[in-house]
Amino acid sequence: MKNKLITIGIVLLFLVGLALVFINPIEDFLLKRSAKQLDISNYSTEQLQQNNDKEVADADFEFEEVQSLSIQDVLRAQASTENYPVIGSMYVPSVEMQLPILKGVSNDALAVGAGTMKPDQKLGEGNYSLAAHYIEGRDVLFGPLYRAKVGDAIFVTDGSQIYEYKINNKNVILSTDTHVINDQADKKMLTLITCANSGVDRLAVEAEFVNSKPFDKANANWGQ
């Protein structure tokens, strides 16, 4: 009986160890799969606009309340991707980062892409601000932003127009420095926010507006 219990214990430890080894690759695979499922090519311009026009009360803009991303969050997200309020897409060619944009920063929204940080923001106007998770050492969600450099291009689309921005500032800021997402007089900007230093601080990537033009979904070359 004692030998049997020892054997069971060894098997359980082996299974736990196996799970720990593979949990990160599995999570990364699921995150990348959900990003593809929510790709802008799967939505009509009308659907994207309808999602953007939904009542503000239906979305969550409390970034301070966002919790660390868990495997449970990722698994739950896989089961209901069709219900997410996708309103656009973003692409950073230099780091090969492409993500869906969703309305608000609920835990569910940030388990699959980037979320809008203010209720009434509009692309090409004011300071369009997006947030997403960062998982240290992994190239998913906003992780690639750590490799982005000043001067890199960022393309954002709502399915109708494509907006090009150029990174002009990249800094680690305090989590209390929420003013970075405020509009600035006579400036058209894009601000991307994610965690830094194990969630204590924030990485803020700021980009200036360059131009906009019609987005051709049939030949989505992102202005290249």
C-alpha positions in Angstrom: 0.0 0.0 0.0 2.8 2.4 0.9 4.6 1.7 -2.4 1.4 2.3 -4.3 0.9 5.7 -2.6 4.5 6.6 -3.4 4.0 5.7 -7.0 0.8 7.8 -7.2 2.7 10.7 -5.7 5.5 10.4 -8.2 3.0 10.3 -11.1 1.2 13.3 -9.8 4.4 15.3 -9.4 5.4 14.3 -12.9 2.0 15.4 -14.3 2.3 18.7 -12.4 5.8 19.3 -13.7 4.7 18.4 -17.2 1.9 20.9 -17.0 4.2 23.6 -15.8 6.6 23.0 -18.7 3.9 23.2 -21.3 1.5 25.8 -19.8 3.3 28.8 -21.3 3.5 27.5 -24.9 -0.2 26.4 -24.7 -1.2 29.8 -23.4 0.8 31.6 -26.1 -0.8 29.4 -28.8 -4.3 30.2 -27.5 -3.6 33.9 -27.4 -2.3 33.9 -31.0 -5.3 31.8 -32.1 -7.8 34.1 -30.6 -6.1 37.1 -32.2 -6.5 35.4 -35.6 -10.2 34.6 -34.8 -10.8 38.2 -34.1 -8.9 39.5 -37.1 -10.6 42.5 -38.8 -11.0 40.4 -42.0 -13.7 38.5 -40.2 -15.9 41.5 -39.7 -17.7 43.9 -42.0 -17.2 47.6 -41.6 -20.8 47.8 -40.4 -20.2 45.2 -37.6 -17.2 47.1 -36.4 -19.1 50.4 -36.4 -22.0 48.8 -34.5 -19.6 47.5 -31.8 -18.0 50.9 -31.5 -21.5 52.5 -31.2 -22.6 50.3 -28.3 -23.5 52.0 -25.1 -20.5 53.1 -23.0 -22.2 51.3 -20.1 -21.5 48.0 -21.8 -17.8 48.6 -21.7 -15.3 48.8 -18.8 -12.7 51.6 -18.8 -11.2 51.0 -15.3 -7.6 50.0 -16.3 -6.5 50.3 -12.6 -8.8 47.3 -11.9 -7.3 45.0 -14.5 -5.9 41.8 -13.0 -2.9 39.8 -14.1 -3.8 37.5 -17.0 -4.2 33.8 -16.0 -4.5 30.7 -18.0 -8.2 30.5 -16.8 -8.8 33.9 -18.4 -7.3 32.7 -21.7 -9.3 29.5 -21.7 -12.5 31.4 -20.9 -11.8 33.8 -23.7 -11.5 30.9 -26.3 -15.1 29.9 -25.5 -16.7 33.2 -26.3 -14.7 35.1 -28.9 -17.8 35.7 -31.0 -19.2 38.0 -28.3 -16.2 40.4 -28.1 -16.8 44.0 -29.1 -14.1 44.1 -31.8 -13.8 47.7 -33.3 -10.6 47.5 -35.3 -7.1 46.2 -35.6 -3.5 47.4 -35.1 -0.2 46.4 -36.6 3.4 47.2 -35.7 5.5 45.9 -38.7 8.9 46.3 -37.0 8.1 43.8 -34.3 5.4 41.8 -36.2 2.7 42.6 -33.7 -0.9 42.5 -34.9 -3.8 42.5 -32.5 -7.6 43.1 -32.6 -8.8 46.3 -30.9 -11.8 45.9 -28.5 -13.9 48.5 -26.7 -12.9 48.9 -23.1 -10.4 47.2 -20.9 -12.3 44.4 -19.2 -10.4 41.3 -18.2 -12.1 39.4 -21.0 -11.2 42.0 -23.7 -7.6 42.1 -22.6 -7.4 38.3 -22.7 -7.6 38.5 -26.5 -6.2 41.9 -27.7 -5.8 45.6 -27.0 -8.6 47.7 -25.4 -9.6 51.3 -25.7 -8.9 53.3 -22.5 -11.4 56.1 -22.9 -15.1 56.0 -23.8 -15.3 58.5 -26.7 -11.9 58.4 -28.3 -11.7 58.5 -32.1 -8.9 57.4 -34.4 -7.0 60.4 -36.0 -8.3 62.7 -33.2 -6.9 63.6 -29.8 -4.9 61.0 -27.9 -6.2 57.6 -29.0 -5.1 55.3 -26.1 -4.9 51.5 -26.0 -3.9 49.0 -23.3 -3.0 45.4 -23.3 -1.3 42.8 -21.1 2.4 42.1 -21.1 3.7 38.7 -20.1 7.4 38.9 -19.3 9.7 37.2 -21.7 6.9 36.2 -24.1 6.1 37.6 -27.5 2.3 37.9 -27.1 -0.2 40.7 -26.7 1.8 43.9 -26.0 5.0 42.0 -25.3 6.6 42.9 -28.6 6.3 46.6 -27.8 9.4 46.2 -25.6 11.4 45.7 -28.9 9.8 48.6 -30.7 11.9 51.7 -31.3 11.4 55.4 -31.7 10.7 56.0 -35.4 8.8 52.7 -35.9 5.5 52.9 -37.7 2.2 51.8 -36.1 -0.9 51.3 -38.3 -4.4 51.3 -36.8 -7.7 50.7 -38.6 -11.4 50.8 -37.9 -12.1 48.9 -41.1 -12.9 52.1 -43.0 -9.7 54.1 -42.7 -6.2 53.2 -41.9 -4.2 55.6 -39.7 -0.4 55.7 -39.6 1.4 56.8 -36.5 5.2 57.0 -35.8 6.7 56.3 -32.3 8.3 59.4 -30.9 8.6 58.5 -27.2 8.9 55.3 -25.2 9.2 55.4 -21.4 8.6 53.4 -18.2 6.2 55.5 -16.1 4.5 55.3 -12.7 1.2 53.5 -12.6 -0.3 56.7 -11.3 0.8 58.7 -14.3 -2.6 58.5 -15.9 -2.3 61.9 -17.5 -0.3 60.3 -20.4 -3.6 59.2 -22.0 -5.2 62.7 -21.8 -5.7 64.7 -25.0 -3.2 67.4 -25.7 -4.1 70.6 -27.4 -3.7 70.5 -31.2 -2.1 67.1 -31.1 -3.1 63.8 -32.8 -1.5 61.0 -30.9 -1.6 57.3 -30.2 -0.6 56.0 -26.7 -0.1 52.4 -25.9 0.1 51.3 -22.3 1.1 48.0 -20.7 2.7 46.7 -17.5 6.4 47.1 -16.5 8.5 45.9 -13.6 6.2 43.0 -12.6 3.1 45.3 -12.8 4.4 48.0 -10.5 5.0 50.5 -13.3 3.8 51.0 -16.9 5.4 51.1 -20.3 4.1 54.0 -22.3 4.7 54.1 -26.0 3.6 57.4 -27.6 3.3 57.9 -31.4 2.5 61.0 -33.5 -0.1 60.9 -36.3 1.3 60.8 -39.8 -1.6 60.4 -42.2 -4.7 58.4 -43.0 -6.2 56.8 -46.1 -9.0 54.4 -47.0 -8.4 50.8 -45.8 -8.7 48.1 -48.4 -9.7 45.0 -46.6 -9.4 42.9 -49.8 -5.8 43.8 -50.0 -4.9 44.7 -46.4 -1.3 45.7 -46.9 -1.4 48.1 -43.9 0.0 51.0 -45.9 3.2 49.1 -46.9 
